[in-house]
Amino acid sequence: MSNRRRLERLLRTRLNAVGRQFEEAKRAYTDAKAATLADIPTDNDGRAKIVCRRYAEKRAISIDTDGYPECYDPDHPDCRGCAEDIQDGHVETW
C-alpha cells in the first residue's frame, strides 16, 4: 500500500472518530440541557432518569427541548401523561 493511501486511510479514520465524538458530545449536551430545563435528575450521559408510566420501569432517556422523551408514543395515554408531567416538572424520577 502506498504512503498516500495509508495517510488517506489514517485521516479518514481519525476524522470519522472525531465526528462520532462530536455527535456524542452534542447529544449529551442536548439531553442534559432538556433535562435541566425540566428539572429532572440525569445520569452520567445526560439522560433524564424517569419512571416510565407505560411500563412502570426506571429509564434513562433523552428528552427533546419540547419536553418529549425519546420513547414517546402520541397514541398512548400513559405516554401523553408522562410528556405532560415532564413539561409541568412533576414527573416521577429515580
FIKOLZA-1660 file (N, C-alpha, C; in steps of 0.1 Angstrom, whole numbers, plus 5000, padded with zeros to 4 digits):
% residues 94
   i   px   py   pz ch aa at
   1 5009 4988 5000  A  M  N
   1 5000 5000 5000  A  M CA
   1 5009 5012 5000  A  M  C
   2 5005 5022 4992  A  S  N
   2 5014 5034 4991  A  S CA
   2 5012 5043 5003  A  S  C
   3 5022 5051 5005  A  N  N
   3 5022 5060 5017  A  N CA
   3 5010 5070 5016  A  N  C
   4 5006 5074 5004  A  R  N
   4 4995 5083 5002  A  R CA
   4 4982 5076 5007  A  R  C
   5 4980 5064 5003  A  R  N
   5 4968 5056 5007  A  R CA
   5 4967 5054 5022  A  R  C
   6 4979 5051 5028  A  R  N
   6 4979 5049 5042  A  R CA
   6 4975 5062 5049  A  R  C
   7 4981 5073 5044  A  L  N
   7 4978 5086 5050  A  L CA
   7 4963 5090 5049  A  L  C
   8 4957 5087 5037  A  E  N
   8 4943 5090 5034  A  E CA
   8 4934 5081 5044  A  E  C
   9 4938 5068 5045  A  R  N
   9 4930 5060 5054  A  R CA
   9 4931 5064 5069  A  R  C
  10 4943 5068 5073  A  L  N
  10 4945 5073 5087  A  L CA
  10 4937 5085 5089  A  L  C
  11 4938 5095 5080  A  L  N
  11 4930 5107 5081  A  L CA
  11 4915 5104 5081  A  L  C
  12 4910 5096 5073  A  R  N
  12 4896 5092 5072  A  R CA
  12 4892 5086 5085  A  R  C
  13 4900 5077 5090  A  T  N
  13 4897 5070 5103  A  T CA
  13 4896 5080 5114  A  T  C
  14 4906 5089 5115  A  R  N
  14 4906 5099 5126  A  R CA
  14 4894 5109 5125  A  R  C
  15 4891 5113 5113  A  L  N
  15 4880 5123 5111  A  L CA
  15 4867 5116 5115  A  L  C
  16 4865 5103 5111  A  N  N
  16 4853 5096 5115  A  N CA
  16 4852 5095 5130  A  N  C
  17 4863 5092 5137  A  A  N
  17 4863 5091 5151  A  A CA
  17 4860 5105 5158  A  A  C
  18 4865 5116 5152  A  V  N
  18 4863 5129 5158  A  V CA
  18 4848 5133 5155  A  V  C
  19 4843 5129 5144  A  G  N
  19 4828 5132 5141  A  G CA
  19 4819 5124 5151  A  G  C
  20 4822 5112 5153  A  R  N
  20 4814 5104 5163  A  R CA
  20 4815 5110 5177  A  R  C
  21 4827 5114 5181  A  Q  N
  21 4828 5120 5194  A  Q CA
  21 4820 5133 5195  A  Q  C
  22 4821 5141 5184  A  F  N
  22 4814 5154 5184  A  F CA
  22 4799 5151 5185  A  F  C
  23 4793 5142 5178  A  E  N
  23 4779 5139 5178  A  E CA
  23 4775 5133 5192  A  E  C
  24 4783 5125 5198  A  E  N
  24 4780 5120 5212  A  E CA
  24 4780 5132 5222  A  E  C
  25 4790 5141 5221  A  A  N
  25 4790 5152 5230  A  A CA
  25 4778 5162 5228  A  A  C
  26 4775 5164 5215  A  K  N
  26 4763 5172 5212  A  K CA
  26 4750 5166 5217  A  K  C
  27 4749 5153 5216  A  R  N
  27 4737 5146 5221  A  R CA
  27 4736 5147 5236  A  R  C
  28 4748 5145 5243  A  A  N
  28 4748 5146 5257  A  A CA
  28 4745 5160 5262  A  A  C
  29 4750 5170 5255  A  Y  N
  29 4747 5184 5259  A  Y CA
  29 4732 5187 5257  A  Y  C
  30 4726 5183 5246  A  T  N
  30 4712 5185 5244  A  T CA
  30 4703 5178 5254  A  T  C
  31 4707 5165 5257  A  D  N
  31 4699 5157 5267  A  D CA
  31 4700 5164 5280  A  D  C
  32 4712 5168 5285  A  A  N
  32 4713 5174 5298  A  A CA
  32 4706 5187 5298  A  A  C
  33 4707 5195 5288  A  K  N
  33 4700 5208 5287  A  K CA
  33 4685 5207 5289  A  K  C
  34 4679 5197 5281  A  A  N
  34 4665 5195 5281  A  A CA
  34 4661 5190 5295  A  A  C
  35 4668 5181 5301  A  A  N
  35 4665 5175 5314  A  A CA
  35 4666 5186 5325  A  A  C
  36 4676 5195 5323  A  T  N
  36 4678 5206 5333  A  T CA
  36 4666 5216 5332  A  T  C
  37 4662 5219 5320  A  L  N
  37 4650 5228 5318  A  L CA
  37 4638 5222 5325  A  L  C
  38 4637 5209 5325  A  A  N
  38 4625 5202 5332  A  A CA
  38 4628 5199 5346  A  A  C
  39 4640 5202 5351  A  D  N
  39 4645 5200 5365  A  D CA
  39 4643 5185 5368  A  D  C
  40 4649 5177 5360  A  I  N
  40 4649 5162 5362  A  I CA
  40 4663 5157 5364  A  I  C
  41 4665 5148 5374  A  P  N
  41 4679 5143 5376  A  P CA
  41 4684 5135 5363  A  P  C
  42 4697 5136 5361  A  T  N
  42 4702 5129 5349  A  T CA
  42 4713 5119 5353  A  T  C
  43 4716 5110 5344  A  D  N
  43 4727 5100 5346  A  D CA
  43 4740 5107 5341  A  D  C
  44 4751 5099 5341  A  N  N
  44 4764 5104 5337  A  N CA
  44 4764 5108 5322  A  N  C
  45 4755 5103 5314  A  D  N
  45 4755 5106 5300  A  D CA
  45 4745 5118 5297  A  D  C
  46 4739 5124 5307  A  G  N
  46 4730 5135 5305  A  G CA
  46 4716 5131 5302  A  G  C
  47 4712 5118 5303  A  R  N
  47 4699 5114 5300  A  R CA
  47 4690 5115 5313  A  R  C
  48 4678 5119 5311  A  A  N
  48 4669 5120 5322  A  A CA
  48 4665 5107 5328  A  A  C
  49 4665 5107 5342  A  K  N
  49 4662 5095 5349  A  K CA
  49 4647 5096 5353  A  K  C
  50 4638 5089 5346  A  I  N
  50 4624 5089 5349  A  I CA
  50 4619 5075 5351  A  I  C
  51 4607 5075 5357  A  V  N
  51 4599 5062 5358  A  V CA
  51 4589 5062 5347  A  V  C
  52 4590 5052 5338  A  C  N
  52 4580 5051 5327  A  C CA
  52 4566 5048 5332  A  C  C
  53 4557 5056 5328  A  R  N
  53 4543 5054 5333  A  R CA
  53 4537 5042 5325  A  R  C
  54 4541 5040 5313  A  R  N
  54 4535 5030 5305  A  R CA
  54 4539 5016 5309  A  R  C
  55 4552 5014 5312  A  Y  N
  55 4558 5001 5315  A  Y CA
  55 4562 5000 5330  A  Y  C
  56 4560 5011 5338  A  A  N
  56 4563 5011 5352  A  A CA
  56 4577 5006 5355  A  A  C
  57 4587 5012 5347  A  E  N
  57 4601 5008 5349  A  E CA
  57 4610 5020 5349  A  E  C
  58 4621 5019 5356  A  K  N
  58 4631 5030 5356  A  K CA
  58 4638 5031 5342  A  K  C
  59 4639 5043 5337  A  R  N
  59 4646 5045 5324  A  R CA
  59 4655 5057 5324  A  R  C
  60 4666 5057 5317  A  A  N
  60 4674 5068 5315  A  A CA
  60 4672 5071 5300  A  A  C
  61 4666 5082 5297  A  I  N
  61 4662 5085 5283  A  I CA
  61 4666 5100 5279  A  I  C
  62 4666 5102 5266  A  S  N
  62 4668 5116 5261  A  S CA
  62 4654 5122 5261  A  S  C
  63 4655 5135 5264  A  I  N
  63 4643 5144 5263  A  I CA
  63 4646 5155 5253  A  I  C
  64 4637 5158 5244  A  D  N
  64 4639 5169 5235  A  D CA
  64 4636 5182 5241  A  D  C
  65 4639 5193 5235  A  T  N
  65 4637 5206 5241  A  T CA
  65 4622 5209 5243  A  T  C
  66 4613 5202 5236  A  D  N
  66 4599 5204 5239  A  D CA
  66 4593 5196 5250  A  D  C
  67 4602 5188 5256  A  G  N
  67 4598 5180 5268  A  G CA
  67 4592 5166 5265  A  G  C
  68 4595 5161 5253  A  Y  N
  68 4591 5148 5249  A  Y CA
  68 4602 5138 5250  A  Y  C
  69 4600 5127 5258  A  P  N
  69 4610 5116 5259  A  P CA
  69 4612 5109 5245  A  P  C
  70 4624 5103 5243  A  E  N
  70 4626 5096 5230  A  E CA
  70 4617 5084 5228  A  E  C
  71 4611 5079 5239  A  C  N
  71 4602 5067 5238  A  C CA
  71 4587 5071 5236  A  C  C
  72 4585 5084 5235  A  Y  N
  72 4571 5090 5234  A  Y CA
  72 4563 5084 5223  A  Y  C
  73 4551 5079 5226  A  D  N
  73 4541 5074 5216  A  D CA
  73 4529 5083 5218  A  D  C
  74 4526 5092 5208  A  P  N
  74 4515 5101 5209  A  P CA
  74 4501 5094 5210  A  P  C
  75 4501 5081 5206  A  D  N
  75 4488 5074 5206  A  D CA
  75 4485 5067 5219  A  D  C
  76 4495 5067 5229  A  H  N
  76 4493 5060 5241  A  H CA
  76 4490 5070 5252  A  H  C
  77 4479 5069 5260  A  P  N
  77 4476 5078 5271  A  P CA
  77 4486 5080 5282  A  P  C
  78 4493 5069 5285  A  D  N
  78 4504 5070 5295  A  D CA
  78 4515 5078 5290  A  D  C
  79 4519 5077 5278  A  C  N
  79 4530 5085 5272  A  C CA
  79 4526 5100 5271  A  C  C
  80 4513 5102 5268  A  R  N
  80 4509 5116 5267  A  R CA
  80 4509 5122 5282  A  R  C
  81 4505 5114 5292  A  G  N
  81 4505 5119 5305  A  G CA
  81 4520 5121 5310  A  G  C
  82 4529 5112 5306  A  C  N
  82 4543 5114 5310  A  C CA
  82 4549 5127 5304  A  C  C
  83 4546 5129 5291  A  A  N
  83 4551 5141 5285  A  A CA
  83 4545 5154 5292  A  A  C
  84 4533 5153 5295  A  E  N
  84 4527 5165 5302  A  E CA
  84 4533 5167 5316  A  E  C
  85 4536 5156 5323  A  D  N
  85 4543 5157 5336  A  D CA
  85 4557 5162 5335  A  D  C
  86 4564 5158 5324  A  I  N
  86 4578 5163 5322  A  I CA
  86 4577 5178 5319  A  I  C
  87 4568 5182 5311  A  Q  N
  87 4567 5196 5308  A  Q CA
  87 4562 5205 5320  A  Q  C
  88 4554 5199 5329  A  D  N
  88 4550 5206 5341  A  D CA
  88 4560 5205 5352  A  D  C
  89 4570 5196 5350  A  G  N
  89 4580 5194 5361  A  G CA
  89 4576 5185 5372  A  G  C
  90 4566 5177 5370  A  H  N
  90 4561 5168 5381  A  H CA
  90 4563 5153 5377  A  H  C
  91 4572 5149 5370  A  V  N
  91 4574 5135 5366  A  V CA
  91 4581 5128 5377  A  V  C
  92 4578 5115 5378  A  E  N
  92 4584 5106 5388  A  E CA
  92 4598 5103 5383  A  E  C
  93 4608 5105 5392  A  T  N
  93 4622 5102 5389  A  T CA
  93 4628 5092 5398  A  T  C
  94 4641 5089 5396  A  W  N
  94 4648 5079 5405  A  W CA
  94 4662 5084 5406  A  W  C
% end
